[in-house]
């Protein structure tokens, strides 16, 4: 092989390696977004009642995982229906966990007391858990089956007492 052909071969190989490296770096920087059918990302959080829980603690139950904040008007609007749905479906094996991204703990605690939220709640002020799901708009809710798979994803507020929505969650039991 001539020097010129060798140089062209080396340049081509270097360009291919550079392109592959760019794809790898770009993929690692891309935020992961959890979709229906995906395995729910693992998490651990301390609930407001002081229990340390993780996603695996809900094995055998359907988990309705709601990301929200007190400063989010649509989150506030859906809270009463989410609480009513939690009360209705809890005896059947559905657990609702609301994870707030509020940074202001006092405002968060005031809100929970004022709204008389009865389902399991926790605060994640750094939004680490919601970020692991790719959530950046609130409210966003994931319905996770007993095997840890995301079966429903709801972006934006819902009336959680709508019969079709209740039935779709009950169908996962």
SERO-766475 format. One record per residue (C-alpha): residue in one letter; x, y, z. Coordinates in steps of 0.001 Angstrom, whole numbers. Example, Ala and Ser with C-alpha at 12.3 -4.5 7.8 and 13.67 -1.06 7.14 Angstrom:
BEGIN
NODE;a;12300;-4500;7800
NODE;s;13670;-1060;7140
END
This chain:
BEGIN
NODE;x;0;0;0
NODE;x;1309;3425;-875
NODE;x;1827;6104;1709
NODE;x;-1080;8082;284
NODE;x;-3512;5111;479
NODE;x;-2328;4358;4008
NODE;x;-2919;7984;5039
NODE;x;-6445;7938;3522
NODE;x;-7218;4647;5334
NODE;x;-6037;6058;8654
NODE;x;-8049;9260;8152
NODE;x;-11166;7264;7263
NODE;x;-10776;5032;10319
NODE;x;-10231;8072;12544
NODE;x;-13341;9760;11122
NODE;x;-15441;6640;11763
NODE;x;-14171;6413;15340
NODE;x;-14931;10113;15851
NODE;x;-18481;9719;14495
NODE;x;-19087;6676;16734
NODE;x;-17761;8578;19734
NODE;x;-20072;11512;18969
NODE;x;-23093;9170;18883
NODE;x;-22099;7615;22204
NODE;x;-21638;11005;23880
NODE;x;-24891;12375;22431
NODE;x;-26816;9309;23625
NODE;x;-25398;9610;27140
NODE;x;-26426;13285;27309
NODE;x;-29934;12645;26046
NODE;x;-32445;12612;28872
NODE;x;-34126;9287;29333
NODE;x;-37918;9370;29112
NODE;x;-39906;6502;30577
NODE;x;-42681;5284;28296
NODE;x;-45573;2869;28610
NODE;x;-44183;-662;28605
NODE;x;-40848;311;30158
NODE;x;-39678;-1009;33498
NODE;x;-40214;1724;36082
NODE;x;-36923;3215;37303
NODE;x;-35888;2255;40813
NODE;x;-36088;4913;43494
NODE;x;-35886;5358;47241
NODE;x;-37611;8159;49110
NODE;x;-38449;9042;52704
NODE;x;-42186;9549;53051
NODE;x;-43688;12328;55111
NODE;x;-44480;9824;57854
NODE;x;-40757;8955;58056
NODE;x;-40703;5614;56243
NODE;x;-37900;4909;53779
NODE;x;-39491;3206;50780
NODE;x;-38390;2093;47356
NODE;x;-40187;1031;44206
NODE;x;-39712;-2626;45114
NODE;x;-41761;-2102;48309
NODE;x;-44872;-2011;46124
NODE;x;-44412;-5482;44636
NODE;x;-47763;-7190;44132
NODE;x;-49652;-3892;44100
NODE;x;-50476;-1341;41465
NODE;x;-48592;1908;42111
NODE;x;-49941;5251;40947
NODE;x;-46865;7484;41072
NODE;x;-47749;11166;40815
NODE;x;-45144;13924;40434
NODE;x;-46493;17322;41469
NODE;x;-45826;20652;43218
NODE;x;-47807;23120;45302
NODE;x;-46897;25963;42912
NODE;x;-48448;24060;39975
NODE;x;-52132;25062;39503
NODE;x;-53037;21916;37476
NODE;x;-51494;19778;40235
NODE;x;-53600;21536;42847
NODE;x;-56711;21136;40666
NODE;x;-56321;17366;40340
NODE;x;-55409;16715;43985
NODE;x;-58978;16208;45328
NODE;x;-59853;13626;42655
NODE;x;-56503;11862;43091
NODE;x;-57151;11637;46826
NODE;x;-60696;10329;46266
NODE;x;-59413;7707;43807
NODE;x;-56722;6656;46308
NODE;x;-59358;6135;49009
NODE;x;-61587;4152;46652
NODE;x;-58915;1854;45208
NODE;x;-56626;1397;48223
NODE;x;-58684;-1519;49626
NODE;x;-58314;-3267;46256
NODE;x;-54501;-3091;46254
NODE;x;-53733;246;44590
NODE;x;-51173;2516;46259
NODE;x;-50967;6191;45374
NODE;x;-47634;7892;46040
NODE;x;-47401;11626;45450
NODE;x;-43856;12923;45140
NODE;x;-43595;16689;45320
NODE;x;-40715;18638;43832
NODE;x;-41372;21557;46180
NODE;x;-38246;23169;47570
NODE;x;-40138;25116;50237
NODE;x;-40914;22550;52924
NODE;x;-43144;24877;54959
NODE;x;-45378;25669;51963
NODE;x;-45495;21960;51125
NODE;x;-46522;20957;54666
NODE;x;-49143;23743;54806
NODE;x;-50620;22547;51527
NODE;x;-50870;18901;52644
NODE;x;-52558;19926;55872
NODE;x;-54953;22319;54159
NODE;x;-55922;19824;51430
NODE;x;-56070;16897;53896
NODE;x;-54204;14633;51496
NODE;x;-54631;11057;52699
NODE;x;-52429;9112;50294
NODE;x;-48718;8440;50738
NODE;x;-46622;11567;50101
NODE;x;-42961;12494;49955
NODE;x;-40875;15464;48923
NODE;x;-37976;15333;46468
NODE;x;-36827;18966;46239
NODE;x;-33937;18155;43905
NODE;x;-36389;16366;41556
NODE;x;-34036;13404;41277
NODE;x;-36809;10812;41098
NODE;x;-38964;12670;38585
NODE;x;-35850;13321;36484
NODE;x;-35109;9593;36402
NODE;x;-38521;9203;34747
NODE;x;-37839;12058;32320
NODE;x;-40545;14181;33943
NODE;x;-40255;17930;33643
NODE;x;-43909;18972;33304
NODE;x;-46216;18675;36272
NODE;x;-48401;16920;37111
NODE;x;-47188;13718;35522
NODE;x;-48417;10337;36684
NODE;x;-47257;6786;36038
NODE;x;-49457;3772;36692
NODE;x;-47096;885;37404
NODE;x;-48277;-2716;37491
NODE;x;-47412;-5310;40122
NODE;x;-44394;-6470;38079
NODE;x;-42863;-2985;37909
NODE;x;-43894;-2089;34341
NODE;x;-45329;1289;33391
NODE;x;-48828;595;32037
NODE;x;-50145;4147;31837
NODE;x;-48557;7565;31635
NODE;x;-50604;10711;32156
NODE;x;-49101;14100;31412
NODE;x;-51180;16935;32786
NODE;x;-54092;16980;35204
NODE;x;-56792;14308;35232
NODE;x;-60102;13771;36924
NODE;x;-59029;10588;38664
NODE;x;-62630;9715;39485
NODE;x;-63659;9339;35829
NODE;x;-65153;5828;35525
NODE;x;-62988;4950;32491
NODE;x;-59816;5910;34322
NODE;x;-60823;3975;37456
NODE;x;-61652;927;35314
NODE;x;-58332;1120;33468
NODE;x;-56465;1037;36784
NODE;x;-58663;-1732;38216
NODE;x;-57951;-3809;35111
NODE;x;-54308;-3981;36235
NODE;x;-55193;-5649;39563
END
